[in-house]
Amino acid sequence: MATSMRAGSIRGALAKARVRLGKWPPLNPVAWEHGVKARLPDHYRKRKLALYTTVPKPVHYVADNRKYKPDYWGNRIRVQNVPIPTIHVKQMDESLWGGEGIIIGYTQINKPKKPSLPKYWVPGTNKYVFYSEILDTKLSITVTEGARDLIDDAYGLDHYILQTNEADLQSDLGMKLKSKLLLALIRKSLYPNDPEKREKVCQKYQKYIQGITVSVSF
């Protein structure tokens, strides 16, 4: 099972790499003009392509921003920032992991004639209570320590959810929260009994809904 999960994660990472290089059918407009894909709405196609073409921010490795670097003999070689493949599990969709995932690898053995053993690296999670200013409610969410730091750096849960793209969130919970926050801002349904507070909060988060339109009919 571990071998199949690892192979699946590697295949997924390679597929996304092919998309970013333009070597996979979803980037070909003709692939969206025939068959089932032709019946999908345009916003779905844009979201799908954006998800596969966006390079996630490095989480499990330190990116080298140099274009070239010297090797052991001093020769110039091109820098390659290859993301570490991770496994996406159901628990990631029910919480916020900040782009982290489960890594499958092997332990480093320094003793001769002793084989390396497979190992899973799983980020630690804890449940915290966060306040959403837009929804005016407290939410109990399971997050990793890295995700908690990202929320603190963004000055709150609402800012973190709204400014983080889907490729970095990697969470159904995060995308559902983003949908609720955006709809509340666009429809101005927040703080129904306090118009002054509503206008103040809408003005504070105005930059996240610029260029977004949604139908208000049900």
C-alpha positions as CSV (number, residue, x, y, z in Angstrom):
1,M,0.0,0.0,0.0
2,A,2.8,2.4,0.9
3,T,4.4,1.7,-2.5
4,S,1.2,2.4,-4.4
5,M,0.6,5.6,-2.4
6,R,4.1,6.8,-3.1
7,A,3.8,6.0,-6.8
8,G,0.5,7.9,-7.0
9,S,2.0,10.9,-5.4
10,I,5.0,10.9,-7.8
11,R,2.7,10.5,-10.8
12,G,0.6,13.4,-9.6
13,A,3.7,15.6,-9.2
14,L,5.0,14.6,-12.6
15,A,1.6,15.4,-14.2
16,K,1.5,18.9,-12.7
17,A,5.1,19.4,-13.9
18,R,4.0,18.4,-17.4
19,V,1.1,20.9,-17.3
20,R,3.4,23.7,-16.2
21,L,5.7,22.9,-19.1
22,G,2.8,22.9,-21.6
23,K,3.2,19.2,-22.3
24,W,-0.1,17.9,-21.0
25,P,-3.5,18.0,-22.8
26,P,-5.4,20.3,-20.4
27,L,-3.3,23.3,-21.7
28,N,-4.3,22.5,-25.2
29,P,-7.5,24.5,-26.1
30,V,-8.6,21.8,-28.5
31,A,-8.9,19.3,-25.6
32,W,-11.7,21.5,-24.1
33,E,-13.7,21.8,-27.3
34,H,-14.8,18.2,-27.6
35,G,-16.3,15.5,-25.4
36,V,-17.2,16.0,-21.8
37,K,-14.8,18.9,-21.2
38,A,-16.7,21.0,-23.8
39,R,-19.8,21.0,-21.6
40,L,-17.9,22.3,-18.5
41,P,-18.3,26.0,-17.7
42,D,-15.5,28.4,-18.6
43,H,-14.8,29.3,-14.9
44,Y,-14.2,25.6,-14.1
45,R,-11.7,25.4,-16.9
46,K,-9.9,28.5,-15.7
47,R,-9.8,27.2,-12.1
48,K,-8.6,23.8,-13.2
49,L,-5.8,25.2,-15.3
50,A,-4.8,27.7,-12.6
51,L,-4.6,24.9,-10.0
52,Y,-2.2,22.8,-12.2
53,T,-0.1,25.6,-13.6
54,T,0.5,27.4,-10.3
55,V,3.8,26.4,-8.6
56,P,3.1,26.0,-4.9
57,K,5.3,27.9,-2.5
58,P,8.2,25.8,-1.2
59,V,7.3,24.3,2.2
60,H,9.4,21.1,2.6
61,Y,12.5,22.5,1.0
62,V,14.4,25.8,0.7
63,A,14.2,27.2,-2.8
64,D,17.5,28.4,-4.4
65,N,16.7,31.6,-6.3
66,R,20.0,31.5,-8.2
67,K,19.9,30.5,-11.9
68,Y,23.3,28.8,-11.8
69,K,25.5,27.5,-9.1
70,P,29.1,25.9,-9.0
71,D,29.4,22.2,-8.6
72,Y,32.1,20.3,-6.7
73,W,34.7,21.0,-9.4
74,G,33.7,24.6,-9.8
75,N,31.8,24.1,-13.1
76,R,28.6,26.2,-13.5
77,I,25.4,24.1,-13.4
78,R,21.7,25.1,-13.6
79,V,19.8,25.3,-10.3
80,Q,16.8,23.0,-10.2
81,N,14.2,23.5,-7.5
82,V,12.3,20.1,-7.5
83,P,9.4,20.0,-5.1
84,I,9.3,17.0,-2.7
85,P,6.3,14.7,-3.6
86,T,3.8,14.5,-0.8
87,I,0.7,12.4,-0.2
88,H,-2.7,14.1,0.0
89,V,-4.9,12.5,2.6
90,K,-8.5,13.1,3.7
91,Q,-7.5,14.8,6.9
92,M,-5.9,17.6,4.9
93,D,-9.3,18.6,3.4
94,E,-10.8,18.8,6.8
95,S,-8.2,21.1,8.3
96,L,-5.5,23.6,7.3
97,W,-2.0,22.3,6.7
98,G,-0.5,25.4,5.1
99,G,0.7,23.5,2.0
100,E,2.3,20.7,4.0
101,G,1.8,17.0,3.3
102,I,2.9,13.5,4.2
103,I,6.3,12.7,2.9
104,I,7.4,9.1,2.3
105,G,11.1,8.4,2.4
106,Y,13.8,6.2,4.0
107,T,15.8,6.6,7.2
108,Q,19.5,7.3,6.8
109,I,21.5,4.4,8.2
110,N,25.2,5.0,8.8
111,K,25.9,1.4,9.8
112,P,27.2,-0.9,7.0
113,K,25.1,-3.9,5.9
114,K,22.0,-2.5,7.5
115,P,19.2,-1.6,5.1
116,S,17.4,1.7,5.2
117,L,13.8,1.5,6.4
118,P,10.8,3.3,4.9
119,K,9.5,6.2,7.0
120,Y,6.5,8.6,7.0
121,W,7.0,12.2,7.9
122,V,3.7,13.6,9.2
123,P,3.3,17.2,10.3
124,G,1.9,17.7,13.8
125,T,-1.5,19.2,14.2
126,N,-3.4,20.9,16.9
127,K,-6.9,22.4,17.2
128,Y,-7.1,26.1,17.8
129,V,-10.0,28.6,17.9
130,F,-9.8,31.4,15.3
131,Y,-12.0,34.5,15.0
132,S,-13.4,35.4,11.6
133,E,-14.1,39.1,11.4
134,I,-16.2,38.8,8.2
135,L,-18.4,36.0,9.5
136,D,-18.3,37.4,13.1
137,T,-17.9,34.0,14.6
138,K,-15.3,31.8,16.2
139,L,-14.1,28.7,14.3
140,S,-12.4,25.6,15.8
141,I,-10.0,24.4,13.2
142,T,-7.3,21.8,13.2
143,V,-4.0,23.3,11.8
144,T,-0.4,22.6,11.7
145,E,2.1,24.8,13.4
146,G,3.2,26.1,10.0
147,A,-0.3,27.0,9.1
148,R,-0.8,28.8,12.4
149,D,2.3,30.8,11.7
150,L,1.0,31.7,8.3
151,I,-2.3,32.9,9.8
152,D,-0.4,35.0,12.3
153,D,1.8,36.5,9.6
154,A,-1.3,37.4,7.5
155,Y,-2.9,39.2,10.6
156,G,-5.8,36.9,10.9
157,L,-7.7,33.9,9.5
158,D,-9.7,36.0,7.0
159,H,-6.7,37.6,5.4
160,Y,-4.9,34.2,5.2
161,I,-7.8,32.4,3.5
162,L,-8.5,35.2,1.0
163,Q,-5.0,35.9,-0.1
164,T,-3.9,32.2,-0.4
165,N,-4.5,30.5,-3.7
166,E,-5.9,27.0,-4.0
167,A,-2.6,25.4,-4.9
168,D,-1.2,26.5,-1.5
169,L,-4.3,25.9,0.6
170,Q,-4.7,22.3,-0.6
171,S,-7.8,22.0,1.6
172,D,-11.6,21.7,0.9
173,L,-12.2,23.4,4.2
174,G,-10.1,26.3,3.2
175,M,-11.9,26.7,-0.2
176,K,-15.3,26.5,1.4
177,L,-14.3,29.2,3.9
178,K,-13.0,31.3,1.1
179,S,-16.3,30.9,-0.8
180,K,-18.3,32.0,2.3
181,L,-16.0,35.0,2.9
182,L,-16.2,36.2,-0.7
183,L,-20.0,35.8,-0.9
184,A,-20.5,37.7,2.4
185,L,-18.3,40.5,1.1
186,I,-19.9,40.7,-2.3
187,R,-23.5,40.4,-1.1
188,K,-22.7,42.6,2.0
189,S,-24.7,40.1,4.1
190,L,-22.3,40.5,7.1
191,Y,-23.4,42.4,10.3
192,P,-27.0,42.8,9.3
193,N,-27.8,44.8,12.4
194,D,-24.8,47.1,12.3
195,P,-24.5,49.0,9.0
196,E,-21.6,51.1,10.1
197,K,-19.5,48.0,11.1
198,R,-20.5,46.3,7.8
199,E,-19.2,49.2,5.7
200,K,-16.0,49.3,7.7
201,V,-15.3,45.6,7.3
202,C,-16.2,45.6,3.6
203,Q,-13.9,48.5,3.0
204,K,-11.1,46.7,4.9
205,Y,-11.3,43.6,2.7
206,Q,-12.3,45.4,-0.6
207,K,-9.1,44.4,-2.4
208,Y,-10.1,40.7,-2.4
209,I,-13.3,41.1,-4.3
210,Q,-12.2,43.5,-7.0
211,G,-13.1,42.2,-10.4
212,I,-15.4,39.4,-8.9
213,T,-19.0,39.3,-9.9
214,V,-21.6,36.8,-8.7
215,S,-25.4,36.4,-9.2
216,V,-27.5,37.2,-6.2
217,S,-30.5,35.3,-7.4
218,F,-31.2,31.8,-5.8
